[in-house]
């Protein structure tokens, strides 16, 4: 009888330990992929709100760049192998040194949809957008980098956004298509 009690205690201890390890792994994944919250009832996950205000320079001219990512409850939810997610919108505002606005737009995944595979579009989120100082210096145009990704993975499609000196926008896929090829192959197998 004593041995049975010890065995039961060991099994319960092992199960508790596994649950704690799984919980720790989930918490680490949330931090790494910037998950702000998970609704306990629905499992709906939201990325953190992110706001970056920075001074940038292009062709010797100074600008103020605001990039603000927020989960948008009005967008369709995204279901992937990693769960259910709220998609994001990203506001970009570029202001000239004199305070006038050069460019302002709120992006959603739809702005990139013409260049995304249909299967990928329904299972991905607009993850991020940042200033690309190297390309800005090379191209002499304000250049931003954006990514549309499978949530909580390293799989994404990179985009280049160029804002001209007169405020016109052009969007193209980044030329490094290694990730894209992998994603298209993965999509076809599902």
Phi and psi restraints in degrees (value plus and minus 20) as a CYANA .aco file:
   2 UNK   PHI     -82.2   -42.2
   2 UNK   PSI     -58.5   -18.5
   3 UNK   PHI     -87.0   -47.0
   3 UNK   PSI     -57.6   -17.6
   4 UNK   PHI     -83.9   -43.9
   4 UNK   PSI     -62.9   -22.9
   5 UNK   PHI     -82.6   -42.6
   5 UNK   PSI     -60.1   -20.1
   6 UNK   PHI     -85.7   -45.7
   6 UNK   PSI     -63.0   -23.0
   7 UNK   PHI     -82.0   -42.0
   7 UNK   PSI     -63.7   -23.7
   8 UNK   PHI     -82.2   -42.2
   8 UNK   PSI     -63.7   -23.7
   9 UNK   PHI     -81.8   -41.8
   9 UNK   PSI     -60.4   -20.4
  10 UNK   PHI     -86.0   -46.0
  10 UNK   PSI     -62.4   -22.4
  11 UNK   PHI     -84.2   -44.2
  11 UNK   PSI     -65.8   -25.8
  12 UNK   PHI     -81.6   -41.6
  12 UNK   PSI     -63.5   -23.5
  13 UNK   PHI     -81.9   -41.9
  13 UNK   PSI     -62.0   -22.0
  14 UNK   PHI     -83.9   -43.9
  14 UNK   PSI     -65.0   -25.0
  15 UNK   PHI     -83.4   -43.4
  15 UNK   PSI     -61.1   -21.1
  16 UNK   PHI     -83.7   -43.7
  16 UNK   PSI     -62.0   -22.0
  17 UNK   PHI     -82.8   -42.8
  17 UNK   PSI     -62.4   -22.4
  18 UNK   PHI     -83.7   -43.7
  18 UNK   PSI     -61.8   -21.8
  19 UNK   PHI     -82.2   -42.2
  19 UNK   PSI     -61.7   -21.7
  20 UNK   PHI     -85.9   -45.9
  20 UNK   PSI     -61.1   -21.1
  21 UNK   PHI     -82.4   -42.4
  21 UNK   PSI     -62.9   -22.9
  22 UNK   PHI     -83.9   -43.9
  22 UNK   PSI     -61.9   -21.9
  23 UNK   PHI     -84.6   -44.6
  23 UNK   PSI     -60.5   -20.5
  24 UNK   PHI     -83.2   -43.2
  24 UNK   PSI     -62.1   -22.1
  25 UNK   PHI     -83.3   -43.3
  25 UNK   PSI     -61.0   -21.0
  26 UNK   PHI     -84.8   -44.8
  26 UNK   PSI     -61.5   -21.5
  27 UNK   PHI     -84.0   -44.0
  27 UNK   PSI     -60.4   -20.4
  28 UNK   PHI     -84.0   -44.0
  28 UNK   PSI     -62.8   -22.8
  29 UNK   PHI     -82.4   -42.4
  29 UNK   PSI     -61.5   -21.5
  30 UNK   PHI     -79.6   -39.6
  30 UNK   PSI     -64.8   -24.8
  31 UNK   PHI     -84.0   -44.0
  31 UNK   PSI     -66.1   -26.1
  32 UNK   PHI     -83.8   -43.8
  32 UNK   PSI     -58.7   -18.7
  33 UNK   PHI    -121.3   -81.3
  33 UNK   PSI      -3.3    36.7
  34 UNK   PHI      38.5    78.5
  34 UNK   PSI      21.7    61.7
  35 UNK   PHI    -102.1   -62.1
  35 UNK   PSI     102.8   142.8
  36 UNK   PHI    -102.2   -62.2
  36 UNK   PSI     -67.3   -27.3
  37 UNK   PHI    -171.3  -131.3
  37 UNK   PSI     136.6   176.6
  38 UNK   PHI    -150.7  -110.7
  38 UNK   PSI     101.2   141.2
  39 UNK   PHI     -88.6   -48.6
  39 UNK   PSI     101.0   141.0
  40 UNK   PHI     -84.9   -44.9
  40 UNK   PSI     -49.5    -9.5
  41 UNK   PHI    -100.8   -60.8
  41 UNK   PSI     -63.5   -23.5
  42 UNK   PHI    -122.7   -82.7
  42 UNK   PSI     -38.6     1.4
  43 UNK   PHI      59.7    99.7
  43 UNK   PSI     -15.5    24.5
  44 UNK   PHI     -86.4   -46.4
  44 UNK   PSI     106.1   146.1
  45 UNK   PHI    -128.0   -88.0
  45 UNK   PSI     122.4   162.4
  46 UNK   PHI    -145.8  -105.8
  46 UNK   PSI     117.2   157.2
  47 UNK   PHI     -96.8   -56.8
  47 UNK   PSI     141.7   181.7
  48 UNK   PHI     -86.5   -46.5
  48 UNK   PSI     128.1   168.1
  49 UNK   PHI     -90.7   -50.7
  49 UNK   PSI     116.9   156.9
  50 UNK   PHI    -152.4  -112.4
  50 UNK   PSI     112.5   152.5
  51 UNK   PHI    -156.4  -116.4
  51 UNK   PSI     102.2   142.2
  52 UNK   PHI    -145.0  -105.0
  52 UNK   PSI     106.4   146.4
  53 UNK   PHI    -138.6   -98.6
  53 UNK   PSI      97.0   137.0
  54 UNK   PHI    -162.3  -122.3
  54 UNK   PSI     132.0   172.0
  55 UNK   PHI    -105.0   -65.0
  55 UNK   PSI     113.2   153.2
  56 UNK   PHI    -150.2  -110.2
  56 UNK   PSI     141.8   181.8
  57 UNK   PHI    -150.2  -110.2
  57 UNK   PSI     117.9   157.9
  58 UNK   PHI    -163.8  -123.8
  58 UNK   PSI     105.9   145.9
  59 UNK   PHI      33.3    73.3
  59 UNK   PSI      18.5    58.5
  60 UNK   PHI      57.2    97.2
  60 UNK   PSI     -22.8    17.2
  61 UNK   PHI    -117.6   -77.6
  61 UNK   PSI     124.3   164.3
  62 UNK   PHI    -118.3   -78.3
  62 UNK   PSI     121.7   161.7
  63 UNK   PHI    -157.1  -117.1
  63 UNK   PSI     139.7   179.7
  64 UNK   PHI    -129.3   -89.3
  64 UNK   PSI     107.1   147.1
  65 UNK   PHI    -134.1   -94.1
  65 UNK   PSI     107.2   147.2
  66 UNK   PHI    -135.0   -95.0
  66 UNK   PSI     107.4   147.4
  67 UNK   PHI    -148.8  -108.8
  67 UNK   PSI      99.6   139.6
  68 UNK   PHI    -151.0  -111.0
  68 UNK   PSI      96.2   136.2
  69 UNK   PHI    -121.5   -81.5
  69 UNK   PSI     111.8   151.8
  70 UNK   PHI    -158.8  -118.8
  70 UNK   PSI     122.1   162.1
  71 UNK   PHI     -84.1   -44.1
  71 UNK   PSI     116.8   156.8
  72 UNK   PHI    -137.8   -97.8
  72 UNK   PSI      86.3   126.3
  73 UNK   PHI     -84.5   -44.5
  73 UNK   PSI     -37.6     2.4
  74 UNK   PHI    -101.4   -61.4
  74 UNK   PSI     -34.2     5.8
  75 UNK   PHI    -104.0   -64.0
  75 UNK   PSI     134.0   174.0
  76 UNK   PHI     -80.5   -40.5
  76 UNK   PSI     121.1   161.1
  77 UNK   PHI     -91.0   -51.0
  77 UNK   PSI     133.1   173.1
  78 UNK   PHI    -131.4   -91.4
  78 UNK   PSI     104.4   144.4
  79 UNK   PHI    -126.8   -86.8
  79 UNK   PSI     105.8   145.8
  80 UNK   PHI    -154.6  -114.6
  80 UNK   PSI    -197.1  -157.1
  81 UNK   PHI     -84.1   -44.1
  81 UNK   PSI     -38.7     1.3
  82 UNK   PHI    -114.8   -74.8
  82 UNK   PSI     -17.9    22.1
  83 UNK   PHI     104.8   144.8
  83 UNK   PSI    -179.5  -139.5
  84 UNK   PHI    -128.9   -88.9
  84 UNK   PSI     112.0   152.0
  85 UNK   PHI    -150.6  -110.6
  85 UNK   PSI     129.0   169.0
  86 UNK   PHI    -106.5   -66.5
  86 UNK   PSI     110.0   150.0
  87 UNK   PHI     -95.7   -55.7
  87 UNK   PSI     144.2   184.2
  88 UNK   PHI    -129.6   -89.6
  88 UNK   PSI     136.2   176.2
  89 UNK   PHI    -138.7   -98.7
  89 UNK   PSI     131.4   171.4
  90 UNK   PHI    -150.4  -110.4
  90 UNK   PSI      98.4   138.4
  91 UNK   PHI    -109.6   -69.6
  91 UNK   PSI     112.1   152.1
  92 UNK   PHI    -144.3  -104.3
  92 UNK   PSI     110.0   150.0
  93 UNK   PHI    -156.6  -116.6
  93 UNK   PSI     106.8   146.8
  94 UNK   PHI    -137.2   -97.2
  94 UNK   PSI     102.5   142.5
  95 UNK   PHI    -134.5   -94.5
  95 UNK   PSI     116.8   156.8
  96 UNK   PHI     -91.6   -51.6
  96 UNK   PSI     146.2   186.2
  97 UNK   PHI     -79.5   -39.5
  97 UNK   PSI     -50.0   -10.0
  98 UNK   PHI    -103.5   -63.5
  98 UNK   PSI     -18.8    21.2
  99 UNK   PHI      76.8   116.8
  99 UNK   PSI     -28.4    11.6
 100 UNK   PHI     -99.9   -59.9
 100 UNK   PSI     133.1   173.1
 101 UNK   PHI    -106.6   -66.6
 101 UNK   PSI     104.9   144.9
 102 UNK   PHI    -104.6   -64.6
 102 UNK   PSI     -61.9   -21.9
 103 UNK   PHI    -173.6  -133.6
 103 UNK   PSI     120.2   160.2
 104 UNK   PHI    -172.1  -132.1
 104 UNK   PSI     107.4   147.4
 105 UNK   PHI    -180.8  -140.8
 105 UNK   PSI     126.2   166.2
 106 UNK   PHI    -125.4   -85.4
 106 UNK   PSI      98.6   138.6
 107 UNK   PHI    -113.1   -73.1
 107 UNK   PSI     125.3   165.3
 108 UNK   PHI    -148.4  -108.4
 108 UNK   PSI     152.9   192.9
 109 UNK   PHI     -77.5   -37.5
 109 UNK   PSI     -48.7    -8.7
 110 UNK   PHI     -79.9   -39.9
 110 UNK   PSI     -49.9    -9.9
 111 UNK   PHI     -85.0   -45.0
 111 UNK   PSI     -37.9     2.1
 112 UNK   PHI    -129.8   -89.8
 112 UNK   PSI     -20.6    19.4
 113 UNK   PHI     -81.7   -41.7
 113 UNK   PSI     -51.0   -11.0
 114 UNK   PHI     -84.4   -44.4
 114 UNK   PSI     -40.6    -0.6
 115 UNK   PHI    -131.9   -91.9
 115 UNK   PSI      -4.2    35.8
 116 UNK   PHI    -137.8   -97.8
 116 UNK   PSI     122.1   162.1
 117 UNK   PHI     -82.5   -42.5
 117 UNK   PSI     121.7   161.7
 118 UNK   PHI     -76.2   -36.2
 118 UNK   PSI     -66.2   -26.2
 119 UNK   PHI     -81.5   -41.5
 119 UNK   PSI     -57.8   -17.8
 120 UNK   PHI     -89.2   -49.2
 120 UNK   PSI     -59.3   -19.3
 121 UNK   PHI     -76.6   -36.6
 121 UNK   PSI     -62.8   -22.8
 122 UNK   PHI     -94.4   -54.4
 122 UNK   PSI     -36.3     3.7
 123 UNK   PHI    -135.9   -95.9
 123 UNK   PSI      -3.9    36.1
 124 UNK   PHI    -144.5  -104.5
 124 UNK   PSI     144.4   184.4
 125 UNK   PHI    -147.2  -107.2
 125 UNK   PSI     135.1   175.1
 126 UNK   PHI     -96.5   -56.5
 126 UNK   PSI      89.3   129.3
 127 UNK   PHI    -110.0   -70.0
 127 UNK   PSI     -67.3   -27.3
 128 UNK   PHI    -180.3  -140.3
 128 UNK   PSI     148.4   188.4
 129 UNK   PHI    -174.3  -134.3
 129 UNK   PSI     108.7   148.7
 130 UNK   PHI    -158.1  -118.1
 130 UNK   PSI     141.4   181.4
 131 UNK   PHI     -95.6   -55.6
 131 UNK   PSI     115.7   155.7
 132 UNK   PHI    -128.9   -88.9
 132 UNK   PSI      72.9   112.9
 133 UNK   PHI     -89.0   -49.0
 133 UNK   PSI     -51.1   -11.1
 134 UNK   PHI     -87.1   -47.1
 134 UNK   PSI     -70.1   -30.1
 135 UNK   PHI     -87.5   -47.5
 135 UNK   PSI     -53.8   -13.8
 136 UNK   PHI     -81.5   -41.5
 136 UNK   PSI     -63.5   -23.5
 137 UNK   PHI     -86.0   -46.0
 137 UNK   PSI     -60.0   -20.0
 138 UNK   PHI     -90.9   -50.9
 138 UNK   PSI     -65.0   -25.0
 139 UNK   PHI    -109.6   -69.6
 139 UNK   PSI     -34.2     5.8
 140 UNK   PHI      43.4    83.4
 140 UNK   PSI       3.6    43.6
 141 UNK   PHI    -152.6  -112.6
 141 UNK   PSI     130.7   170.7
 142 UNK   PHI     -86.8   -46.8
 142 UNK   PSI     100.2   140.2
 143 UNK   PHI    -141.4  -101.4
 143 UNK   PSI     112.5   152.5
 144 UNK   PHI    -140.5  -100.5
 144 UNK   PSI     134.3   174.3
 145 UNK   PHI    -137.8   -97.8
 145 UNK   PSI     113.8   153.8
 146 UNK   PHI    -147.1  -107.1
 146 UNK   PSI     138.2   178.2
 147 UNK   PHI    -158.6  -118.6
 147 UNK   PSI     117.4   157.4
 148 UNK   PHI    -132.8   -92.8
 148 UNK   PSI     102.2   142.2
 149 UNK   PHI    -153.9  -113.9
 149 UNK   PSI     140.5   180.5
 150 UNK   PHI     -90.9   -50.9
 150 UNK   PSI     109.6   149.6
 151 UNK   PHI     -79.8   -39.8
 151 UNK   PSI     120.3   160.3
 152 UNK   PHI      38.3    78.3
 152 UNK   PSI      13.9    53.9
 153 UNK   PHI    -157.8  -117.8
 153 UNK   PSI     153.5   193.5
 154 UNK   PHI    -114.9   -74.9
 154 UNK   PSI     -10.1    29.9
 155 UNK   PHI    -111.2   -71.2
 155 UNK   PSI      99.5   139.5
 156 UNK   PHI    -171.2  -131.2
 156 UNK   PSI     143.5   183.5
 157 UNK   PHI    -133.3   -93.3
 157 UNK   PSI     100.5   140.5
 158 UNK   PHI    -107.2   -67.2
 158 UNK   PSI     124.8   164.8
 159 UNK   PHI    -148.5  -108.5
 159 UNK   PSI     132.7   172.7
 160 UNK   PHI    -134.3   -94.3
 160 UNK   PSI     107.8   147.8
 161 UNK   PHI    -134.2   -94.2
 161 UNK   PSI     106.5   146.5
 162 UNK   PHI    -137.6   -97.6
 162 UNK   PSI     106.4   146.4
 163 UNK   PHI    -129.5   -89.5
 163 UNK   PSI      97.7   137.7
 164 UNK   PHI     -93.7   -53.7
 164 UNK   PSI     150.3   190.3
 165 UNK   PHI     -84.5   -44.5
 165 UNK   PSI     -37.6     2.4
 166 UNK   PHI    -122.6   -82.6
 166 UNK   PSI      -6.6    33.4
 167 UNK   PHI      66.5   106.5
 167 UNK   PSI      -9.1    30.9
 168 UNK   PHI    -105.2   -65.2
 168 UNK   PSI     123.8   163.8
 169 UNK   PHI    -128.9   -88.9
 169 UNK   PSI     118.8   158.8
 170 UNK   PHI    -151.7  -111.7
 170 UNK   PSI     121.8   161.8
 171 UNK   PHI    -143.7  -103.7
 171 UNK   PSI     113.4   153.4
 172 UNK   PHI    -165.4  -125.4
 172 UNK   PSI     138.0   178.0
 173 UNK   PHI     -88.7   -48.7
 173 UNK   PSI     127.3   167.3
 174 UNK   PHI     -84.8   -44.8
 174 UNK   PSI     126.0   166.0
 175 UNK   PHI     -89.1   -49.1
 175 UNK   PSI     -40.8    -0.8
 176 UNK   PHI     -97.1   -57.1
 176 UNK   PSI      77.5   117.5
 177 UNK   PHI    -116.9   -76.9
 177 UNK   PSI      -8.8    31.2
 178 UNK   PHI     -76.4   -36.4
 178 UNK   PSI     -67.6   -27.6
 179 UNK   PHI     -83.5   -43.5
 179 UNK   PSI     -60.8   -20.8
 180 UNK   PHI     -82.8   -42.8
 180 UNK   PSI     -64.4   -24.4
 181 UNK   PHI     -78.8   -38.8
 181 UNK   PSI     -64.9   -24.9
 182 UNK   PHI     -81.5   -41.5
 182 UNK   PSI     -62.7   -22.7
 183 UNK   PHI     -86.3   -46.3
 183 UNK   PSI     -61.1   -21.1
 184 UNK   PHI     -84.8   -44.8
 184 UNK   PSI     -59.1   -19.1
 185 UNK   PHI     -85.2   -45.2
 185 UNK   PSI     -61.8   -21.8
 186 UNK   PHI     -82.9   -42.9
 186 UNK   PSI     -62.8   -22.8
 187 UNK   PHI     -80.8   -40.8
 187 UNK   PSI     -62.1   -22.1
 188 UNK   PHI     -86.3   -46.3
 188 UNK   PSI     -46.3    -6.3
 189 UNK   PHI    -101.4   -61.4
 189 UNK   PSI     -36.1     3.9
